[in-house]
Amino acid sequence: MYRLVLSAITFVVGAILVVGGLWLAVLGGSWFYLVLGAMLATSGILMARHNPKGVGLYALATLVTLCWALWEVGFNWWALAPRGGLILVIGVLVLLPAFINIPNRSDRAAVASNRSGTSFDINNAALAAVIVLAAAAGIYSMFQDPEDVAGTFDHDRMGAVSSSGDGTPPGQWVAYGRTSMGQRYSPLAQITPKNVGNLQVAWTYKTGQIRGQNDPQETTYEVTPLMVNDTVYICTPFSTVIALDPDTGKEKWRFDPKLKEPPQATTQHMTCRGVAYEEVTPADLPPNVSLAPDVAGAPVQAGADLQQSVDEITTQAAGVPQNVVTGQAQPGAPNPVINRDQPPASVSLTRECMKRLFVPTSDGRLISISAETGKICPGFGGADGTVNLWANMPNVTPGSFYSTSPPVITHDLVIVAGAVNDNVATTSPSGVIRAFNAYTGALVWNFDSKNPDATGPIPNGQTYSNNAPNSWSVASYDPKLGLVYFPMGNESPDQFGAKRGPETERFSSSILALHADTGKVAWVFQTVHHDLWDYDVPAQPSLVDLTVGGQDVPALVAPTKQGEIFVLNRLTGQPILPVQEEPAPQGAVDRDHTSPTQPHSAVSFRPKALTGADMWGVTLIDQLYCRIRFRQLRYDGVFTPPSTEGSIVYPGNFGVFNWGAIAVDPQRDIAFAMPVYLAFTSQLLPRPDNTTRVVTQKGAPVFNENFGAPYAAKMGPFYSFLDLPCQQPPWGYVAGVDLRTGKTVYRHVNGTVRDLSPIPLPFKMGVPGIGGPIVTAGGVAFLSGTMDNYVRGYDLRTGREIWRQRLPAGGQATPSTYHATDGRQYLVVVAGGHGSTGTKAGDSVIAYALPR
């Protein structure tokens, strides 16, 4: 029975490979699977009949597979394993006594007269030899790392003297990227490569707010903690702000904005990447702002202010397709008229409001609160300290617009952009960027990318442009130049651009520099022309002065989803390191077009084009499936346009880099990055009208429906039927770049599949991640964004991992570091999980420090 079952399995595997291999060959792919399948199927039949040639044929098939695998992928363990794993397992089972039936002495005479080939013979010996050979090749490949790029920065470079240089106290982390320059660099040097292994948990805090089943899928902890004036500040996905003691993690206060959670059907994100901190002295106050005496009964008034803020929340919806389909509005219902409140002529600030936090909420508010008490600071936008960001918006759709990232604080302005839902409808809100007076909340200027010259405050009763490209990520600010730098997105839909106007074509998927005081355009640099791939610029640009050619140059370093890192002069927008226009694939869908060229930077992590040999799986069978899909889908390399038959988009819109950005060491001119590689698919499905669901079910969110466009979009990772990536690993790395030359000095596979596989296996395959790194003057980089629930430390000189600790949940956020009153340098990590990546949900804030 054992022989019969194993022979049947061999035959079935062979038959599957024959059918799939023939399909692949017809599509123009490799013939190997067809040949191998025929050999295995024949071997299975012969072995079932006790014909010794069946084992011999299986040995030959195993040898052919080994030779083919080595020829196709070399000694790459993760590429070899699916090609030979199943074959070797069956081969080992064929060599077991239950199959070959080695006789004992009393049975030798019977065996001598038996011509059925059930004993161990030359065929079995050949199979055993091939298995030993294959095992040796596999073991050897386990110790090879063909994807690794080893390198080091020299000791002189690493010995560069650290200096804060910008007036920020070295032990503080005052903004999302530590400062408004967005470098994610700390001048602290207590933690070094020599002692980082001694880091231990100093304190843990739990927010009590965890993603639930009734929350949007992308309810995610993406916050980078601030540490200012001996207080750590965090916000949760539910817009709650919490102040902690930096030495102990004890809660000082909590601000709950009484969020009115928007409808799931039109809410794509629930996150808060951070709050913005502002501190002024009496000498800084303008003439219409005075310092108020302490007022008795302030807590009661604060409660009234909060209720007034809650009453201001917009819940009405316009009668546009996304609201009609989800039952939020009737067809033709007018757009709700939401005017700005009249700002106060003068403001009286209490002492506790001389230090303020500006808090964006997912129900469309921007609230000013005291950094000392967590109470609302009246004046900003009125008595409730609130500005309603839905004011003057077209196509009001609750949940479809709010600021996921902290605003930018200048001398007397709060500048805020916002996220607009991707690929829901052409009738989306505007992606306008607005600047408000930091004291009164008066609108000072607005930048509407479809009406870029009209930066004067829009009158009440009017609305901004429909569906204008937005800036959803974190902006940077250079106070010396007076310029704010915005990473720009696109208008919906991402995948079809025939109806885009000239201003959209100018500003979408670009880096935009605006004069902070007026909102006027200083310059714009487009990173993708006529973007059809959701390659919006996802990350905060890092501002750094580089030494290039012996001269100091004011630079801007901008990572992108397609893997380019553009290094520009931040005064002019011109490339410092070369950027070339390269030919791009053509052939968009009817009525659309593609750009003939796309920009390619000298600093690039753009992946090599995929081939059939790059397809992957657990076994030959699911790998074959992926090779068939690879041939079925359109793929012409990077920038393959979306199509009705389906296209491979690689890199996918998950991005080589995303909102976590990169970390830049301004003293050593080194960038530390976490490039990620995942292919996606994109298929355009014709829409019959403007309200019929095409890619979603009734009651589900309406993402990718593209109401109002000719096509809906069916998008997702390029996965096999086992829900595993079709491209072979590694999928994630860490890398170090010399920003003076643009050279990638090292690149190392990063992360394990411990939390991605059914069994917690610590295999280092290189896993995706989201969230960014930080670097320190001590020569250590930290990162917690990988999908295996670890926080890691790396030697900045070599990029090698030198420390790691488990996290209780996904750490898809960017850490920060600070110096506490006990004299220790702390690393603080938020582990709350990430909805769209499926990492474990949690609510932990964890601080690490060296032992006392």
Residue pairs with C-beta under 8 A, 6 or more apart in sequence:
2 98
2 99
3 47
3 48
3 50
3 98
3 99
4 48
6 47
6 90
6 93
6 94
6 99
7 44
7 45
7 47
7 48
7 54
8 44
8 48
9 44
9 90
10 40
10 41
10 43
10 44
10 47
10 58
10 90
11 40
11 41
11 44
11 45
11 48
12 44
13 37
13 40
13 44
13 86
13 90
13 620
13 621
14 36
14 37
14 38
14 39
14 40
14 41
14 42
14 43
14 44
15 37
15 41
16 37
16 621
16 624
17 33
17 34
17 36
17 37
17 40
17 41
17 620
17 621
17 624
18 34
18 37
18 38
18 41
19 37
20 33
20 37
20 621
20 624
20 625
20 628
21 31
21 32
21 33
21 34
21 35
21 36
21 37
21 624
22 34
23 628
24 30
24 33
24 34
24 624
24 627
24 628
24 631
25 31
25 33
25 34
27 628
27 631
27 632
28 631
29 612
29 627
29 628
29 630
29 631
30 612
30 627
32 68
33 620
33 624
33 627
35 64
36 61
36 64
36 65
36 620
39 57
39 58
39 60
39 61
39 64
40 58
40 61
42 54
42 57
43 54
43 55
43 57
43 58
43 61
44 54
45 54
46 53
46 54
46 57
47 54
47 55
47 58
47 94
48 54
50 116
50 117
50 118
51 116
51 117
52 117
52 121
52 123
53 117
53 123
54 123
55 94
55 100
55 117
55 123
55 124
55 126
55 127
56 122
56 123
56 126
56 127
58 90
58 91
58 94
58 127
59 91
59 123
59 126
59 127
59 129
59 130
60 126
61 87
62 84
62 87
62 88
62 91
62 127
62 130
62 131
62 134
63 130
63 133
65 83
65 84
65 87
66 84
66 130
66 133
66 134
66 137
68 83
69 79
69 80
69 83
69 84
70 80
70 137
72 79
72 83
72 613
73 79
73 80
73 83
73 613
73 728
74 146
75 137
75 140
75 141
75 144
75 146
76 141
76 144
76 146
76 147
76 728
77 138
77 141
77 142
77 144
78 616
78 728
78 729
78 730
78 765
79 616
79 728
80 137
80 138
80 141
81 138
82 616
82 617
82 618
82 619
82 620
82 622
82 623
83 620
83 623
84 134
84 138
85 618
85 619
86 619
86 620
86 621
87 620
88 131
88 134
88 135
91 127
91 130
91 131
92 131
93 99
94 100
94 124
94 127
95 124
95 127
95 128
95 131
100 118
100 119
100 120
100 124
101 118
101 119
102 119
102 120
103 110
103 111
103 119
111 118
111 119
117 123
145 749
147 730
147 733
147 747
147 749
147 766
148 747
148 748
148 749
149 735
149 744
149 746
149 747
149 748
150 746
150 798
151 736
151 744
151 745
151 746
151 798
151 799
152 745
152 746
152 797
152 798
153 668
153 670
153 736
153 738
153 745
153 796
153 797
153 798
155 797
157 668
157 670
158 668
158 779
158 796
158 797
160 667
160 668
161 667
162 187
162 189
162 667
162 777
163 187
163 667
164 170
164 187
165 666
166 179
166 181
168 174
168 178
168 179
170 186
170 187
170 188
170 819
171 188
171 227
171 818
171 819
171 820
171 825
172 227
172 228
172 229
172 818
172 819
173 186
173 224
173 225
173 226
173 227
173 228
173 816
173 817
173 818
174 226
174 227
174 228
174 277
175 182
175 226
175 274
175 276
175 277
175 406
176 182
176 224
176 226
176 273
176 274
176 405
176 406
176 474
176 540
176 814
177 183
177 184
177 224
177 474
177 476
177 540
177 542
177 661
178 184
178 185
178 186
178 774
178 816
180 408
180 409
180 476
180 477
180 478
180 479
181 476
181 477
181 478
181 542
181 543
181 544
182 474
182 476
182 540
182 541
182 542
182 543
182 661
183 542
183 543
183 544
183 663
183 664
183 665
183 666
184 542
184 661
184 662
184 663
184 664
184 772
184 773
184 774
184 775
184 814
185 663
185 664
185 665
185 666
185 774
185 775
185 776
185 777
186 774
186 775
186 776
186 777
186 816
186 817
186 818
187 776
187 777
188 776
188 777
188 778
188 817
188 818
188 819
188 825
189 776
189 777
189 778
189 779
190 778
190 819
190 824
190 825
190 850
191 199
191 776
191 778
191 780
191 793
191 817
191 825
191 827
191 850
192 778
192 779
192 780
193 778
193 779
193 780
193 795
193 796
193 797
193 802
195 850
196 780
196 793
196 802
196 803
197 802
197 803
198 850
198 851
199 793
199 803
199 805
199 827
199 848
199 849
199 850
200 848
200 849
200 850
200 851
201 805
201 846
201 847
201 848
202 249
202 824
202 826
202 847
202 848
202 849
203 247
203 248
203 249
203 846
203 847
204 249
204 844
204 845
204 846
204 847
205 244
205 249
205 250
205 251
205 844
205 845
205 846
206 843
206 844
206 845
207 234
207 236
207 240
207 242
207 832
207 843
207 845
208 843
209 236
209 237
209 238
209 240
209 843
210 832
210 841
210 842
210 843
211 219
211 220
211 237
211 832
211 833
211 835
211 841
212 219
214 264
215 237
215 261
215 264
215 270
215 835
216 264
216 267
216 268
216 269
216 270
216 701
216 835
217 835
217 836
218 268
218 269
218 270
218 271
218 835
218 836
219 237
219 270
219 271
219 835
220 237
220 269
220 270
220 271
220 812
220 832
220 833
220 834
220 835
220 836
221 236
221 237
221 271
221 812
221 813
221 830
221 831
221 832
221 833
221 834
221 842
221 843
222 271
222 272
222 273
222 404
222 659
222 771
222 812
222 813
222 834
223 234
223 235
223 236
223 272
223 273
223 274
223 813
223 830
224 273
224 274
224 813
224 814
224 815
224 816
224 830
225 232
225 233
225 234
225 815
225 816
225 828
225 830
225 845
226 232
226 233
226 234
226 274
226 275
226 277
226 816
227 233
227 246
227 816
227 818
227 826
227 828
228 277
228 279
228 355
228 371
229 279
229 355
229 371
230 245
230 246
230 820
230 821
231 243
231 244
231 245
231 246
231 252
231 371
232 243
232 244
232 245
232 246
232 249
232 818
232 828
232 845
233 241
233 242
233 243
233 244
233 275
233 277
233 357
233 371
234 241
234 242
234 244
234 830
234 845
235 241
235 242
235 272
235 274
235 275
235 359
236 242
236 272
236 832
236 843
237 270
237 271
237 272
237 362
237 832
238 259
238 261
238 270
238 362
239 257
239 259
239 272
239 359
239 360
239 361
239 362
239 363
240 254
240 255
240 256
240 257
240 259
241 254
241 255
241 257
241 275
241 357
241 359
241 369
241 374
242 251
242 253
242 254
242 255
243 251
243 252
243 253
243 254
243 371
243 374
244 250
244 251
244 252
244 845
245 251
245 252
246 818
246 820
246 821
246 826
246 847
247 820
247 821
247 822
249 845
249 847
253 373
253 374
254 374
255 359
255 369
255 374
255 375
257 306
257 309
257 310
257 359
257 361
257 365
257 367
258 306
258 307
258 309
258 310
259 361
259 362
259 363
260 310
260 313
260 315
260 363
261 267
261 270
261 362
261 363
262 362
262 363
262 398
262 399
262 400
263 326
263 328
263 398
263 399
264 399
264 701
265 326
265 327
265 328
265 399
265 699
265 700
265 701
265 702
266 322
266 323
266 326
266 328
266 397
266 398
266 399
266 400
266 421
266 424
266 701
266 702
267 362
267 398
267 399
267 400
267 701
268 399
268 400
268 419
268 421
268 422
268 424
268 701
268 703
269 362
269 404
269 419
270 362
271 362
271 404
272 360
272 362
272 404
273 404
273 405
273 406
273 474
273 659
274 405
274 406
274 474
275 357
275 358
275 359
275 360
275 406
276 357
276 358
276 406
276 407
276 408
276 409
276 414
277 355
277 356
277 357
277 371
277 409
278 355
278 356
278 357
278 358
278 409
278 414
278 438
279 354
279 355
279 356
279 371
280 354
281 354
282 291
282 354
285 291
285 349
285 439
286 412
286 439
288 345
288 346
288 347
288 439
288 440
289 346
289 347
289 348
289 349
289 379
289 439
289 440
290 346
290 347
290 348
290 349
291 348
291 349
291 350
291 351
291 354
292 348
292 349
292 350
292 351
294 350
294 351
295 301
295 350
298 350
298 375
299 375
301 378
302 375
302 376
305 375
305 376
305 378
305 383
305 384
305 385
306 376
306 384
308 382
308 383
308 384
308 386
309 365
309 367
309 376
309 384
309 385
309 386
312 365
312 384
312 386
312 388
313 363
313 364
313 365
313 388
314 336
314 338
314 363
314 364
314 388
314 390
314 396
314 398
315 398
316 329
316 336
316 396
316 398
317 323
317 328
317 329
317 333
317 336
317 396
317 397
317 398
318 329
318 333
318 334
318 335
318 336
318 394
318 395
318 396
318 397
318 427
319 329
319 330
319 331
319 332
319 333
319 334
319 335
320 329
320 395
320 397
320 425
320 427
320 707
321 425
321 427
321 690
321 691
321 707
321 708
322 397
322 400
322 424
322 425
322 427
322 428
322 702
322 705
322 707
323 329
323 333
323 397
324 330
324 331
324 691
325 691
325 693
325 702
325 705
325 707
326 702
328 397
328 398
335 394
335 395
335 396
335 463
336 390
336 396
337 461
338 388
338 390
338 391
338 392
338 393
338 396
339 391
339 392
339 460
339 461
340 387
340 388
340 391
340 392
340 443
340 460
341 381
341 382
341 388
341 441
342 382
343 381
343 382
343 437
343 440
343 441
343 442
344 379
344 382
344 440
345 440
347 378
347 379
347 380
347 439
347 440
348 379
349 377
349 379
349 439
350 370
350 377
352 370
352 372
352 373
352 375
352 377
353 368
353 370
353 377
353 379
355 370
355 371
355 372
356 368
356 369
356 370
356 371
356 377
357 368
357 369
357 370
357 371
358 366
358 367
358 368
358 406
358 407
358 409
358 414
359 366
359 367
359 368
359 369
360 366
360 389
360 402
360 403
360 404
360 405
360 406
360 407
360 416
360 418
361 367
361 402
362 399
362 402
362 404
363 398
363 402
364 388
364 389
364 390
364 398
364 401
364 402
365 386
365 387
365 388
365 389
366 381
366 386
366 387
366 389
366 403
366 407
366 414
366 416
366 436
367 376
367 380
367 385
367 386
368 376
368 377
368 379
368 380
368 381
368 385
368 386
368 441
369 375
369 376
369 377
369 385
370 376
370 377
376 384
376 385
376 386
377 385
378 384
378 385
379 385
379 439
379 440
379 441
380 386
380 387
380 414
380 436
380 438
380 439
380 440
380 441
381 387
381 388
381 436
381 440
381 441
382 441
386 441
387 436
387 441
389 401
389 402
389 403
389 416
389 418
389 434
390 396
390 401
391 460
392 432
392 458
392 460
392 462
392 463
392 464
393 401
393 429
393 430
393 432
393 463
393 464
394 427
394 429
394 430
394 463
394 464
394 465
394 466
395 425
395 427
395 428
395 429
395 466
395 467
396 429
397 421
397 424
397 428
397 429
399 421
400 420
400 421
400 424
400 428
400 429
401 418
401 419
401 420
401 421
401 429
402 418
402 419
403 416
403 417
403 418
403 419
404 418
404 419
404 472
405 417
405 419
405 472
405 473
405 474
405 475
405 659
406 474
407 414
407 415
407 416
408 414
408 415
408 416
408 475
408 476
408 477
408 484
408 516
409 415
409 438
409 477
410 477
410 479
410 484
410 516
410 517
411 479
412 437
412 438
412 439
413 435
413 436
413 437
413 438
413 444
413 516
413 517
414 435
414 436
414 437
414 438
415 433
415 434
415 435
415 436
415 475
415 477
415 484
415 516
416 433
416 434
416 435
416 436
417 431
417 432
417 433
417 434
417 470
417 471
417 472
417 475
417 486
418 431
418 432
418 470
418 471
418 472
419 470
419 472
420 428
420 429
420 430
420 431
420 467
420 470
420 472
420 489
420 492
421 428
421 492
421 703
422 492
422 494
422 534
422 703
423 492
423 493
423 494
423 495
423 534
423 703
423 704
423 705
423 706
423 713
424 492
424 702
424 703
424 704
424 705
424 706
424 707
425 492
425 702
425 705
425 706
425 707
425 708
426 466
426 467
426 491
426 492
426 493
426 499
426 706
426 707
426 708
426 709
427 466
427 467
427 707
427 708
428 466
428 467
428 491
428 492
429 467
430 448
430 450
430 463
430 464
430 465
430 466
430 467
430 468
430 470
431 449
431 468
431 469
431 470
431 471
431 489
431 491
432 446
432 447
432 448
432 449
432 464
432 465
432 468
432 470
433 446
433 447
433 471
433 486
433 514
433 519
434 443
434 445
434 446
434 447
435 443
435 444
435 445
435 446
435 516
435 519
436 442
436 443
436 444
437 444
442 457
443 457
443 458
444 457
444 519
445 455
445 456
445 457
445 518
445 519
446 454
446 455
446 456
446 457
446 458
446 464
446 519
447 455
447 514
447 519
447 521
448 454
448 464
448 465
448 468
449 465
449 468
449 469
449 488
449 503
449 504
449 507
449 508
449 512
450 465
450 466
450 468
450 469
450 501
450 503
450 504
451 464
451 465
451 468
451 503
452 503
452 507
452 521
455 518
455 519
455 520
458 464
467 491
467 492
468 491
468 504
469 488
469 489
469 490
469 491
469 504
469 507
469 508
470 488
470 489
471 486
471 487
471 488
471 489
471 512
472 489
472 536
473 487
473 537
473 538
473 539
473 540
473 659
474 487
474 539
474 540
474 659
474 661
475 484
475 485
475 486
475 487
475 540
476 484
476 485
476 540
476 541
476 542
476 543
476 556
477 483
477 484
477 485
477 516
478 485
478 543
478 554
478 570
481 554
481 570
481 571
482 515
482 516
482 517
483 513
483 514
483 515
483 516
483 522
483 570
483 571
484 513
484 514
484 515
484 516
485 511
485 512
485 513
485 541
485 543
485 556
485 570
486 511
486 512
486 513
486 514
487 511
487 536
487 537
487 538
487 539
487 540
487 541
487 558
488 507
488 508
488 509
488 510
488 511
488 512
488 536
488 537
489 508
489 509
489 536
489 537
490 504
490 508
490 509
490 531
490 534
490 536
491 500
491 504
491 508
492 706
492 709
493 706
493 709
493 711
493 713
494 531
494 532
494 533
494 534
494 536
494 653
494 713
495 532
495 533
495 534
495 642
495 682
495 684
495 706
495 711
495 713
495 715
496 532
496 589
496 592
496 642
496 684
496 706
496 709
496 710
496 711
497 530
497 531
497 532
497 592
497 593
498 591
498 592
498 593
498 710
499 709
500 508
500 530
505 529
505 530
506 524
506 526
507 524
507 526
508 526
508 531
508 536
509 526
509 527
509 528
509 531
509 535
509 536
509 537
510 524
510 525
510 526
510 527
510 537
511 524
511 525
511 527
511 537
511 541
511 556
511 558
511 566
511 568
511 573
512 521
512 524
513 521
513 522
513 523
513 524
513 570
513 573
514 520
514 521
514 522
515 521
515 522
522 573
523 572
523 573
524 573
525 566
525 568
525 573
526 599
527 535
527 537
527 558
527 560
527 562
527 564
527 566
527 599
528 535
528 560
528 562
528 598
528 599
529 595
529 597
529 598
529 599
530 593
530 594
530 595
532 588
532 592
532 594
532 641
532 642
533 561
533 562
533 639
533 642
533 649
533 653
533 682
534 561
534 653
535 560
535 561
535 562
535 653
535 655
536 561
537 558
537 560
537 561
538 559
538 560
538 561
538 655
538 657
538 658
538 659
539 558
539 559
539 560
539 657
539 658
539 659
539 660
539 661
539 662
539 772
540 659
540 661
541 556
541 557
541 558
541 570
542 556
542 557
542 558
542 661
542 662
542 663
542 664
542 671
543 554
543 555
543 556
543 557
543 570
544 555
544 557
544 664
544 666
544 669
544 739
545 552
545 553
545 554
545 555
545 666
546 552
546 553
546 555
546 567
546 576
546 669
546 739
546 740
547 553
547 669
547 740
548 555
548 576
548 577
548 740
553 569
553 576
554 569
554 570
554 571
555 567
555 568
555 569
555 570
555 576
555 739
556 566
556 567
556 568
556 569
556 570
557 565
557 566
557 567
557 662
557 664
557 671
557 739
558 565
558 566
558 567
558 568
559 565
559 656
559 657
559 661
559 662
559 673
560 566
560 655
560 656
560 657
561 651
561 653
561 654
561 655
561 656
561 657
561 658
562 606
562 638
562 639
562 651
562 655
562 656
563 604
563 605
563 606
563 607
563 651
563 656
563 657
563 675
564 599
564 600
564 601
564 603
564 604
564 605
564 606
565 601
565 603
565 604
565 605
565 657
565 662
565 671
565 673
565 737
566 575
566 579
566 599
566 601
566 603
567 575
567 576
567 577
567 601
567 602
567 603
567 739
567 742
568 574
568 575
568 576
569 575
569 576
575 601
577 601
577 602
577 603
577 742
578 601
578 602
578 742
579 599
579 600
579 601
579 602
580 599
580 600
581 597
581 598
581 599
581 600
582 597
582 598
582 599
582 600
583 596
583 597
584 594
584 595
584 596
584 597
584 598
584 638
584 639
585 594
585 636
585 637
585 639
585 640
585 641
586 594
586 596
586 641
587 594
587 641
587 643
588 594
588 641
588 642
589 641
589 642
589 643
589 644
589 684
589 711
591 710
592 641
594 639
594 641
598 638
598 639
600 606
601 742
602 742
603 671
603 737
603 739
603 742
603 744
605 656
605 657
605 673
605 675
605 735
605 744
606 638
606 651
606 656
607 638
607 650
607 651
607 656
607 677
609 637
609 638
609 650
610 630
610 635
610 648
610 650
610 679
610 727
612 627
612 630
612 631
614 727
614 728
615 623
615 626
615 627
615 630
615 726
615 727
615 728
616 623
616 626
616 724
616 725
616 726
616 727
616 728
616 729
617 623
617 624
617 625
617 626
617 720
617 722
617 724
617 726
618 722
618 724
622 720
622 721
622 722
622 724
623 720
625 720
625 721
626 718
626 720
626 726
626 727
629 718
629 720
629 726
630 648
630 726
632 645
632 646
633 645
633 646
633 647
633 648
633 681
634 640
634 643
634 645
634 646
634 647
634 648
635 647
635 648
635 650
638 650
638 651
640 647
640 648
640 649
640 650
641 647
642 649
642 682
642 683
642 684
642 713
643 682
643 683
643 684
644 683
644 684
644 685
644 686
644 711
645 683
646 681
646 682
646 683
646 714
647 681
647 682
647 683
648 679
648 680
648 681
648 718
649 679
649 680
649 681
649 682
650 677
650 679
650 680
650 718
650 727
651 677
651 678
651 679
652 678
652 679
652 680
652 717
652 718
653 680
653 715
654 676
654 678
654 680
654 717
654 768
654 770
655 676
656 675
656 676
656 677
657 673
657 674
657 675
657 676
658 676
658 770
659 770
659 772
660 674
660 769
660 770
660 771
660 772
660 773
660 785
660 814
661 772
661 814
662 671
662 672
662 673
662 674
662 772
662 773
663 671
663 672
663 673
663 772
663 773
663 774
663 775
663 781
664 670
664 671
664 672
664 739
664 775
665 671
665 672
665 775
665 777
665 796
667 777
668 796
669 738
669 739
669 740
670 736
670 737
670 738
670 739
670 775
670 796
671 736
671 737
671 739
672 734
672 735
672 736
672 737
672 773
672 775
672 781
672 794
672 796
672 799
673 734
673 735
673 736
673 737
673 773
674 732
674 733
674 734
674 735
674 750
674 769
674 772
674 773
674 783
674 785
674 786
675 732
675 733
675 735
675 747
676 731
676 732
676 733
676 768
676 769
676 770
677 727
677 730
677 731
677 732
677 768
678 717
678 718
678 725
678 727
678 731
678 768
679 717
679 718
679 725
679 726
679 727
680 715
680 716
680 717
680 718
681 714
681 715
681 716
681 717
681 718
682 713
682 714
682 715
683 713
683 714
683 715
684 711
684 712
684 713
684 714
685 694
685 695
685 711
685 712
685 713
685 714
686 710
686 711
687 694
687 705
687 706
687 707
687 709
687 710
687 711
687 712
688 694
690 707
690 708
691 707
693 702
693 705
694 705
694 712
695 704
695 705
695 712
695 713
695 714
696 702
696 703
696 704
696 705
704 712
704 713
704 714
704 715
705 712
706 712
706 713
717 725
718 725
718 726
718 727
719 725
719 726
720 726
725 731
729 765
729 766
729 767
730 749
730 750
730 765
730 766
731 765
731 766
731 767
731 768
732 749
732 750
732 751
732 766
732 767
732 768
732 769
732 786
733 747
733 748
733 749
733 750
733 766
734 747
734 748
734 750
734 773
734 781
734 783
734 794
734 799
735 744
735 746
735 747
735 748
735 799
736 744
736 745
736 746
736 747
736 796
736 799
737 743
737 744
737 745
738 744
738 745
745 799
746 798
746 799
747 799
748 799
748 800
748 801
749 764
749 765
749 766
750 766
750 767
750 769
750 783
750 786
750 792
750 801
751 764
751 765
751 766
751 767
751 768
751 769
751 786
751 787
751 788
751 790
752 761
752 762
752 763
752 764
752 765
752 767
752 788
752 790
753 761
753 762
753 763
753 765
753 767
753 788
754 760
754 761
754 762
754 763
754 788
754 789
755 787
755 788
755 789
755 839
755 840
756 767
756 787
756 788
757 763
767 786
767 787
767 788
768 786
768 787
768 837
769 783
769 785
769 786
769 787
769 812
770 785
770 812
770 834
770 837
771 783
771 784
771 785
771 811
771 812
771 813
771 814
771 834
772 783
772 785
772 814
773 781
773 782
773 783
773 785
773 814
774 781
774 782
774 783
774 814
774 815
774 816
774 817
775 781
775 782
775 796
776 782
776 796
776 817
778 825
779 795
779 796
779 797
780 793
780 794
780 795
780 796
780 802
781 793
781 794
781 796
782 791
782 792
782 793
782 794
782 815
782 817
782 827
783 791
783 792
783 794
783 815
784 790
784 791
784 792
784 807
784 811
784 812
784 813
784 814
784 815
784 829
784 831
785 811
785 812
785 813
785 814
786 792
786 811
787 810
787 812
787 837
787 838
787 839
789 806
789 807
789 808
789 809
789 810
789 811
789 831
789 839
789 840
790 804
790 805
790 806
790 807
790 811
791 804
791 805
791 807
791 811
791 815
791 827
791 829
791 846
791 848
792 801
792 803
792 804
793 801
793 802
793 803
793 804
794 800
794 801
794 802
795 802
805 848
807 829
807 831
807 842
807 844
807 846
808 831
808 840
808 842
808 844
808 846
809 831
809 832
809 833
809 839
809 840
809 841
809 842
809 843
809 844
810 831
810 832
810 833
810 834
810 837
810 839
810 840
810 841
810 842
811 829
811 830
811 831
812 833
812 834
812 837
812 839
813 829
813 830
813 831
813 832
815 827
815 828
815 829
815 830
816 827
816 828
817 825
817 826
817 827
817 828
818 825
818 826
818 828
819 825
819 826
820 826
820 849
822 852
824 849
824 850
824 852
825 849
825 850
826 847
826 848
826 849
827 847
827 848
827 849
828 845
828 846
828 847
828 848
829 845
829 846
829 847
829 848
830 844
830 845
830 846
831 842
831 844
831 845
831 846
832 841
832 842
832 843
832 844
833 839
833 840
833 841
833 842
835 841
